Amino acid sequence: MTNKLSHFDDQGMAHMVDVGDKAATSRIATAKGRIVMAPETLALIAKGTAKKGDVLGIARVAGIMAAKKTPDLIPLCHPLPITKVAIDLTVNTPENCVDIEATIKTTGQTGIEMEALTAVSVTALTVYDMVKAVDKAMQISDIRVVLKDGGKSGLYEGK
């Protein structure tokens, strides 16, 4: 780990990092998270009988859209040419949750972790929005990067 934060200049002012001299490389990032809910709420989602429709399908599309909009949401993120977004949602009955995994790919000069994290976050928020009428106590948790590869820092694998 370095003590220098790249999004601050020598005077401590926030700035967008200059990646112009970096080589474009193939990059991938995967993030995970979950939304925990009451068993009855999870059953509505699993059966596809939620009043607003296909919760998982709509949440998947929202996550894809969010990945593409990340630089509009996170002030110092670079716009990247996203080449793939895959959102996997798994109904996890034993733990009363929907597990979410987003994998994003690009060829570019900077990493794509923020897009993966944003995709997971918005996917979870969309699940919440779709069924909040029946379960306001849902909890979004465990959002983290579990894979990052490409660029100078190479491979990172988390849990």
Secondary structure, 3 states (H helix, E strand, C coil): CCCCCCCECCCCCECCCCCCCCCCEEEEEEEEEEEECCHHHHHHHHHCCCCCCCHHHHHHHHHHHHHHHHHHHCCCCCCCCEEEEEEEEEEEHHHCEEEEEEEEEEEECCCCHHHHHHHHHHHHHHHHHHHCCCCCCCEEEEEEEEEEECCCCCCEECC
